[in-house]
């Protein structure tokens, strides 16, 4: 659930930053910090998921050799 909330927050924060820039305003530093923090959190989750997917693939290949 946390990851879904982080994704929704990131979409909102990025949208707000883009809107500020498009309207000719400089985004507030606090908004940039929140956006950066949330995107970093998502990036960490994705990296962990990718590593897990690789391990799962290796495991399936190894075990399928025993099952056949």
Order of alpha helices (4+ residues) and beta strands (2+ residues): alpha-alpha
